[in-house]
Amino acid sequence: MKEVKSLKEPNVKLENRAADLERKTTEMERYKKRWNLRLNGLKEKQDENTRELTVDLLKIVPPWKDKIDWILDTVHQLGKPTDHPHQIIMQCTARIYRDELWRLIKLHPICMDLILCFAEDLTKDDREARRAVWPKVEQARKEDLKAMFRGSYAYIDGQRVMP
C-alpha cells in the first residue's frame, strides 16, 4: 500500500504536467494559424501550381495587385489534386494582411461567381467545438438573432453558447 501512495503523487504531477503541455501546444497552434486563411472551392488540374493559381485569383484585389506575392508567404493544397476542389491554406506574412485580404475578397463578385469560400484556419479542437454548437447557432440565425463565432466559441446576442 505504501508503494502505491508513493507512485500516486508523482503520477498526478506527471498528468498535470502533460495537461499543461497539451494546453500550451494547442495555444501555440492557434497562434500560428492566425496568419492563415482557408480557401474552399478553387478548381485545380493535376499539374497546376497551387501558389500561382491562388496568387492570380487574389490579384483581383486592386490595392494589393502588385504586392500579393509579398503578402502571401506560403500556399499549399490539402490532399492531392482530383476532380473535386480541395482546401487551400494561404499563410500571409502578417495578420493585418490576412484580416484585410479576407475582408476585401470574401464578398468579391468574382469569388461569388466561382463559389469560393474563405474561412479561418482553425485547429482540429476548435473545429470540433464549433461543430458541437453549430445547431444552436443555426437555429438562432433562423430566428434572426445575432449569432457569430469567435475562435472556437459561439455567441448568440452577445452571450457565449455552451455545447
C-alpha positions in Angstrom: 0.0 0.0 0.0 2.9 2.3 0.8 4.3 1.8 -2.7 1.0 2.7 -4.4 0.9 6.0 -2.4 4.5 6.8 -3.3 3.7 6.3 -7.0 0.4 8.1 -6.9 1.8 11.6 -6.1 4.4 11.6 -8.9 1.8 10.2 -11.3 -0.6 13.1 -10.6 2.3 15.6 -11.1 3.1 14.0 -14.5 -0.6 14.1 -15.5 -0.8 17.8 -14.6 2.4 18.5 -16.5 1.1 16.6 -19.6 -2.2 18.5 -19.5 -0.3 21.8 -19.2 1.9 21.0 -22.1 -1.1 19.9 -24.2 -2.8 23.3 -23.4 0.4 25.2 -24.4 0.8 23.3 -27.6 -2.8 24.0 -28.6 -2.4 27.7 -27.9 0.8 27.8 -30.0 -1.0 26.0 -32.8 -3.9 28.5 -32.6 -1.5 31.4 -32.6 0.3 30.1 -35.7 -2.9 29.6 -37.6 -4.0 33.3 -37.1 -1.9 34.1 -40.2 -3.7 31.6 -42.3 -6.8 31.6 -44.4 -8.5 28.6 -45.9 -9.9 28.8 -49.5 -12.6 26.3 -50.5 -13.9 25.7 -54.0 -11.0 26.6 -56.2 -10.9 24.0 -59.0 -7.4 22.8 -59.9 -5.9 20.5 -62.5 -3.3 17.8 -61.9 -0.2 19.7 -62.9 -1.2 23.3 -61.8 0.9 25.3 -59.4 -1.3 26.0 -56.4 0.6 29.1 -55.4 0.4 30.6 -58.9 -3.3 29.8 -59.2 -4.1 31.4 -55.8 -1.9 34.5 -56.5 -3.6 35.0 -59.8 -7.0 34.8 -58.1 -6.0 37.3 -55.4 -4.8 39.9 -57.9 -8.5 40.9 -58.2 -7.9 42.9 -55.0 -6.8 46.3 -56.5 -4.8 47.8 -53.7 -2.6 44.7 -53.4 -2.3 43.6 -57.1 1.4 44.3 -57.2 2.1 43.2 -53.6 0.3 39.9 -53.4 3.5 37.8 -54.0 5.0 39.5 -50.9 1.8 39.3 -48.8 1.4 35.6 -49.3 4.1 33.6 -47.6 3.2 30.1 -48.3 0.3 28.4 -50.2 -0.5 24.7 -50.2 -3.3 22.4 -51.0 -4.7 19.8 -48.6 -4.8 16.5 -50.3 -3.9 15.6 -53.8 -5.5 17.2 -56.9 -8.5 15.3 -58.1 -11.8 16.1 -59.9 -13.2 18.0 -56.9 -11.6 21.0 -55.2 -9.5 20.7 -52.1 -9.0 23.2 -49.4 -6.0 25.6 -49.9 -4.2 27.0 -46.9 -2.8 30.5 -47.5 -0.3 31.9 -45.0 0.1 35.6 -45.0 3.3 37.5 -43.9 1.3 39.4 -41.3 -2.1 39.1 -39.6 -3.1 42.6 -40.6 -2.7 41.5 -44.3 -4.7 38.3 -43.6 -7.5 40.2 -42.0 -7.7 42.9 -44.7 -7.4 40.3 -47.5 -10.2 38.3 -46.0 -12.4 41.4 -45.6 -11.8 42.6 -49.2 -12.2 39.3 -51.0 -14.8 37.2 -49.2 -17.7 39.0 -50.9 -16.0 40.0 -54.2 -18.2 39.3 -57.2 -15.7 37.1 -58.9 -15.4 34.9 -55.8 -19.2 34.7 -55.5 -19.5 33.7 -59.2 -16.8 31.0 -58.8 -18.5 29.9 -55.5 -15.3 30.4 -53.5 -15.4 30.4 -49.7 -12.7 31.9 -47.5 -12.5 30.8 -43.8 -10.3 30.9 -40.7 -7.8 28.1 -40.4 -8.9 26.5 -37.2 -7.3 23.8 -35.1 -9.0 20.4 -35.0 -10.2 21.0 -31.5 -11.7 24.4 -32.5 -13.4 22.8 -35.5 -15.0 20.2 -33.2 -16.1 22.8 -30.7 -17.8 24.8 -33.4 -19.4 21.7 -34.8 -20.8 20.9 -31.4 -22.7 24.3 -31.1 -23.5 24.8 -34.8 -27.1 23.6 -34.4 -27.8 26.3 -31.8 -26.1 29.0 -33.9 -28.1 27.9 -37.0 -31.3 27.9 -35.1 -30.6 31.4 -33.7 -29.8 32.7 -37.2 -33.2 31.4 -38.4 -34.8 33.3 -35.6 -33.0 36.5 -36.8 -30.8 36.6 -33.7 -27.2 37.8 -33.9 -25.1 34.7 -33.8 -21.4 34.5 -34.5 -18.2 32.6 -33.9 -15.0 34.0 -32.4 -12.3 31.3 -32.4 -13.8 28.2 -31.0 -16.6 30.0 -29.2 -20.1 30.8 -30.4 -22.1 33.8 -29.2 -25.8 34.5 -29.6 -26.9 38.0 -28.8 -23.6 38.6 -27.0 -23.9 35.5 -24.8 -21.4 32.7 -25.0 -23.0 29.4 -26.0 -22.1 26.1 -24.4 -22.5 22.8 -26.2 
